[in-house]
């Protein structure tokens, strides 16, 4: 995790206070430590700011996650429909478990599942950031959703009277 250090003179002169506020607003912060250094007229406050995910406060980008991606523009129509179904499944699980959706799978990981035509847990585990814990806890549900969508888009999907329910279901 990157660190940023800043000193603010105790006499209040200079623009260090504005710089500190800009740093604090500009990134995802893990911790802030402050110390007063007594040195007569040259006394100052020293701040050590630790940022999450490599996101330095002076960087006005989106930090380590990169720029925001609009998957509706990036994916073709069919892939975006699958991506949206996976996102809905993720949302349902996150609400049930009362956890943030991104802690299940990120949008980037969902898109990789779709574009990589993931059809096994091994293929899913090859996606960056998808480890054994996520595979164990959520892999089967997302793999089932991917397979259901694949079946729905196969030859049987042309027969609206097939009576098959291809919606993804949430694990119990």
N, C-alpha and C positions, 0 to 999 in steps of 0.2 A: 504494500500500500504506500502510495507516495505521501510525502510530507511537505508542508510549506511552513516557513518560519517568518515571523514578522515582529518588529519592535515598534512600540508606540511611546514616544517621549512622554514622561509624566507631566511636562509643562504644556502638553496639548498642541504644540506647534507641529506644523507639517501636515501632510496629507495621508499619513499612515493609518489614521482611523478610517478614512473612506476606503483605503485599500483593503483593510481588514474586513470591513462590511461587504465589500465586493467579493472577497474570497469566500466569506461565509454564505453568501447568497448564491454563489456560482457553482457549487459542486455538492456532491453527496458526501457528507462528513461522517467519519467514524468516531473521531474524538477531537476535543480541543483542550489543550493544557495551557494555563497561564501562570506566570510567575512575575512578581514585582522584584525588580533589581534595583536596590538602593545604592545610588552612587552620587549623592549630593545633587547638584543642578543637572547632572547627566542621568538621573534616574529614569527608568523606563519599565514598561510592561513588555514582557516577552511572551509571545504566543507560538505554540506548536500546533498545527492543524494537520490531522491525519485524514486523508480522503479515501473513500471506498472505490473499488473498481478502477483505480488509476485515473479517476476523474478529478483533475486539479481545478480548483476554484477559478483560476484565471482563464481556463479553457471554456469558451462559450459554446463549444460543441456539445454533444450528448455523452461525453466521456468515453469509457471503454466500449459502450454498446454501439457507438457509431451513430450516424444520422438515422432519423426515423424513416422506416420503410413503409410505403403504402403497398401492401401485398395485392390489393385489387389491381394495381397498375403493373406489378411485377409478374404475377401469375396469370396464366391463361384462364379463360372462363371456367372450364371444367375443374382445373386445379384449385382455383379460388373457391369453388363450391365445396370441394372436399376440405380445404383449409378452414372454411367457415364452420363446417360440421365438427371438425376437430376442436375448434375454438369454443363452440357451444358445449361440447362434452367437457372440455377443460373448465369452463365456467361453472357447469353443474357440479363437478367434483369439488372445485374450490369453494363453492357456497356450502356444500354439504360438510366439508372438512374445516370450514372457516379459516382457510389459508389463502394467500395471494395466488392468483392464477399463474403468474410467471414462475412460481416455485414448483409447479407441476411440470410444465414445459413452456419455453419461451415461444414467441411468435416465430422466431427464426428456426427453432427446432421443429415446430409444427410444419412450417413450409418445407423444411428438409425432408420430413416424412412424406409429404405429398410429392415433391418433385423427384425424390429418390425412389418413388414407388416402393416404399418399405412394405415388405410382406412377411418379415420374420423379426423376432426379438433380437436376433444377432445383428440384422441390418439396422434396427433401431439403435442398438448400443454403439454403432459406428458413428452416430451423429455427435458432433462435438458437444460436450456438456451433459450428455445423457449417460449416466452411470448405472451401476447395478441396482442401486436403491430405487431410482426412478423406474427402471425396467421392472423390478420386482413389484413395486406398488401400483404403477399405472400402465405398464407396457401392454398387458393383455387387453385392457379396455380400449386403448387407442389402436392396437392392432386389429381388434374386432371391428372397430368403427371403420378403419381403412378397408378391411375385407368386405364389410357390408356395403360400403360405397362402391367398391369395385364390382361386386355382384349386381348392384342396382344399375350400374352403367353397362353391364354386359348385355347379351342378347335377350335375356328375360325381361329387361327393363322396357323393351319395345312392346311387351304385352301387358297393358295396364291391368288386365284381369287376373294376373298371376296370384294376387292375394298375399304376397310376401311383404312382411314389414321389414324394411331395410334400415330403419332408424337405429343409430348407435344407442346402446343402453349403457347406463352407468353401473359400475360394479357395486354390489351390496356390501 
